[in-house]
Amino acid sequence: MNKTLLTISSAFLLIVIASSAINSPKSVTYINGASVAGYSNGCSCHGSVTTPGGGIALAGIPDTVITGHKYAISITLTDSVQKRWGFDMAVGKGAFSIGTGSLVALTGTTNAHHGTSAPVGPSPYTFDSLYWTAPTTIPPGGKIKFAFAGNAANNNNLSSGDHVYKGTFTTIVIANTVPVKLESFSAALLNSEVKISWLTATELNTNYFEVERSIDGQNFEHASTVSAAGNSTTTKSYAYIDDASNLSGTVYYRLKTVDKDGSSTYSNVIFVTIRSSQLTTLSVYPNPLRAGQDVKLTYLSEKSQIVNFQVINIIGRKVSATNVSVNEGRNAISLPTGHLATGVYYITISVNNRFVQKIPFVVE
């Protein structure tokens, strides 16, 4: 009889130890203190020993999330002396999901964990292919809490020597009706270019931006398309450089925001005033050149200075470079290009090591 009891007790001990080797401490992650049906009742046998420099981190959830939006997230464990990894995470609202081939398992929709086999690998170890979708309505209090814990084990199939780390993260939930909020929209003239800049504070399902230009403030034409972040609750910065070498007077700009459903909105109109004396312009002739000809340039400079002219081939390799002293106003310049083979080339201009303009020409 004593032998029988000893055998049963030994079997029970093996089950507990085996479970502790693969399950992270759920008892420290449950928001409501309950266990997960069909999984374990927590794994306090791993203990709560930590080492300096180790830890667990949740990534991918911003400080503010949008209702109904899906976020790609990950859990990373760091512990320089350990080699086997497990984690458990619970969330108050929303739903976890996993990607194909993920090493993460789910129990219900609000509990994610490493499943039934803790992976072995070097530190740091990251569990990814994990997603969380925010609830479709704002919860009471407007906040959602994530609680997570990780087990960094030494792979001895015992609880001894394991290190447990835990943490929490709280995010604010906002409604999905928040439109693109434009913090700023400005234009600045830089030599022969106009730099259009804008900042967005938030974006929701934004597809792209269109920069539009007008010379009369009434009739606008498309100047450029710039891809948008799509969904964001943090400040995003955008810019477009418009060639103003052929423009003069007052030039107007506006920004068109196009959403993924095709709807669009316009910004306020901004403008810059361009005087001919502000422009640094270049024209090339003849274009195309005949093989053996030198290229002729007409260069309009805002002041007397040294200008660097470079000839670049189609693959971006510098063919020649010439520094020329120019006067204020119009300058006639000849560059030696008679040695060039047939093909497409570019002339670039730099002043004080700052790029100004680039013009293509062809040798036939």
Secondary structure, 3 states (H helix, E strand, C coil): CHHHHHHHHHHHHHHHHHHHHHCCCHHHCCCCCCCCCCCCCCCHHHCCCCCCCCEEEEECCCCEEECCCEEEEEEEEECCCCCEEEEEEEECCCEEEECCCCCCEECCCCEEECCCCCCECCCCEEEEEEEEECCCCCCHHHEEEEEEEEEEECCCCCCCCCEEEEEEEEEEEECCCCCCEEEEEEEEEECCEEEEEEEEEEECCEEEEEEEEECCCCCCEEEEEEECCCCECCCEEEEEEEECCCCCEEEEEEEEEEECCCCEEECCCEEEEECHHHCCEEEEECCCECCCCCEEEEEEECCCEEEEEEEEECCCCEEEEEEEEECCEEEEEEECCCCCCCEEEEEEEEECCEEEEEEEEEEC
